[in-house]
Amino acid sequence: MLSILIPTYNYDVTALVINLQHQCLKIKDLVFEVLVYDDASVLFRNENSKINSYEHCSCTFLEQNIGRSAIRNMLACNATYENLLFLDADVQLITEEFVANYLEVMNENKDFEVVYGGIVYQNKMPESEKLLRWVYGKEREALTAEKRASNPYVSFLTLNFLIRKKTFDKVSFNENIPNLRYEDLLFSYHLMMQNIRMIHINNEVVHNGLETSTGFLTKTDESLKGLRYLLDHDLIPYDYARITSVYHTLKNLKLTGLVRFLFSISNRFFKRNLLNNKPSLFIFDIYRLGYFSTL
């Protein structure tokens, strides 16, 4: 029995739902549901409303936007079955055996708690204005299961994972933090602190929702504010994320003032590189560290 849970916001999720339904119906005796919760979108309401006519599928439209953490908790709470498969709305399945692959892991690991399938990006280079997000995703997120397993919790992303409902109830998503991203990092930290076993497999989805480089930089700034909040409120230790660990070292060496100064005079240069057609992830890391030091 499987509940597939998809939060969406201003995104047409019908193609994904149809693919999932098709795969589930092919599997003999599989009892399943696909639940889509729309977080008070303005766009694609007519398209996503069609989901309610699909067998074993439904789409619920929230009247008020509640954010990424709360909507995932609501989906899990209202799911019928014990096994929860979370997917982001802007992913694409790349194999007809996607659902079957997760079921195989469930059958082989009767005591499983969390399984992360991974993510890949299109091999074709996108238009130049979206290169930064694509390069970052290809290099930092699209890791094999073997590489992810070497750092199992920090390598975890919430866009494609299977979890038991009783396990989710132990951790869930923190609804009290600002809706500024990094909720997945905090969620993974809770998994680690609860000693919840994380299984990594190669059952990737394609991430299609590429922002422009300008938009990605804006989201990066917002997410770093969210990370700063987690650190300042002792929700994660400084050494859990690489950037906070490096910042802590610089702080102990009393070098953060120098970092802020260098960032203030180099910020334009950093952005010029990151927004061109050959963005450097090394410069991106320096940019992130510099911006984080100003918070």
Secondary structure, DSSP 8 states (H G I E B T S, - for coil): -EEEEEEESS---HHHHHHHHHHHHHSTT--EEEEEEE-S-SSSHHHHHGGGGSTTEEEEE-SS--HHHHHHHHHHHH-SSSEEEEE-TTEEE--TTHHHHHHHHHHH-TT--EEE--EE--SS---GGGHHHHHHIIIII---HHHHHTSTTTT--TTEEEEEHHHHHHH---TTS-SSS-HHHHHHHHHHHTT--EEE-S--EEE-----HHHHHHHHHHHHHHHHHHHHTTSS-TTSSHHHHHHHHHHHTT-HHHHHHHHHHHHHHHHHHHTSSS--HHHHHHHHHHHHHT-
